[in-house]
Amino acid sequence: QKEVEQDPGPLSVPEGAIVSLNCTYSNSAFQYFMWYRQYSRKGPELLMYTYSSGNKEDGRFTAQVDKSSKYISLFIRDSQPSDSATYLCAMRGGGADGLTFGKGTHLIIQP
Amino acid sequence: DAGITQSPRHKVTETGTPVTLRCHQTENHRYMYWYRQDPGHGLRLIHYSYGVKDTDKGEVSDGYSVSRSKTEDFLLTLESATSSQTSVYFCAISESGHKPTGANVLTFGAGSRLTVL
C-alpha cells in the first residue's frame, strides 16, 4: 500500500461547480499537509498548507484535514476554466522527513 | 519561476551518454532538491542537498549523482543515461527543509524534459 493515495482522474466538471479533490494516507505521523497546483508543462506551485487537523480557507479554496480518518480534501468553489490543472497533495511528519506526494489528480473545468 | 532557473529545459540524448542538469537559485535557500516526474508515479525524490557539499539520497537515486559547490547551484548528473531515465526533472528549493518542524514548503523550477533514445 502506497503511503499516499490520490485518484489520478481525469475529473471533468462544468464551470461554476464545486470541486472536491481528496487524498488518503496511511502514515499517522504526518502532521503537515499541502496542496500544489501544476499547469501543463510547468512546475508545481503551492496552493495551501495546513498543520494537523481542521480547515483553512483562502479565497475560493478550502483545505480540510481529518487526521482521525487519514483523509485530506481540497474544495474549489465557483470553479473556473483557469483552475484546470493537476492537483498534487503532499505531506510530511516531523523529524527529518521529506515530503511524500500523491500522484496528482487531473482536473478539467468545462466552460 | 520564483528565482529558480533550470537548464537545459529540453534535451534529447542517446543511451550511454553523460548528462548534467543544472539548477540555479537566487533565493539563498539552504535546501535544494531534485525530483523526477513520470506518469503513474508522480513526483519522486532523487537527491537533495542541505548545504554546500552536503547531499543525501532520495527514493530513486540509483544512476544519478549530484554536486553542490556553491549555495546557488545544484547539479544532477546521469553518468550513463538509460531510456528509463527519460523523464521530466524538477529542481526545488526550500527555506526550512528537513527541520523537525514546519511544512517544508517547496518552490519548484519549470522543469527539464529529458529524452534518452
Contacts between the chains, C-beta under 8 A, distances in Angstrom:
chain1	res1	chain2	res2	distance
A	6	B	42	8.0
A	8	B	40	7.9
A	32	B	102	7.3
A	32	B	103	4.2
A	32	B	104	7.1
A	34	B	103	6.2
A	34	B	105	6.9
A	41	B	111	7.4
A	42	B	1	7.9
A	42	B	110	6.2
A	42	B	111	7.3
A	43	B	1	5.7
A	43	B	90	5.5
A	43	B	92	7.9
A	43	B	108	3.4
A	43	B	109	5.4
A	43	B	110	5.2
A	43	B	111	5.5
A	44	B	43	7.4
A	44	B	90	7.5
A	44	B	106	7.7
A	44	B	108	5.0
A	45	B	107	8.0
A	45	B	108	7.0
A	46	B	105	5.6
A	46	B	106	7.3
A	46	B	107	7.4
A	49	B	103	4.7
A	49	B	105	6.3
A	51	B	103	7.1
A	88	B	42	7.1
A	88	B	43	6.9
A	90	B	106	8.0
A	92	B	103	7.2
A	92	B	104	5.7
A	94	B	100	5.2
A	94	B	101	6.3
A	95	B	100	5.6
A	96	B	98	4.6
A	96	B	100	7.2
A	97	B	98	7.0
A	98	B	33	7.9
A	98	B	45	6.0
A	98	B	48	7.0
A	98	B	58	7.2
A	98	B	98	6.3
A	98	B	104	7.0
A	99	B	45	7.9
A	99	B	104	5.9
A	99	B	106	6.7
A	101	B	42	5.2
A	101	B	43	4.4
A	102	B	42	6.4
A	103	B	40	7.0
A	103	B	41	6.9
A	103	B	42	3.7
A	104	B	42	5.8
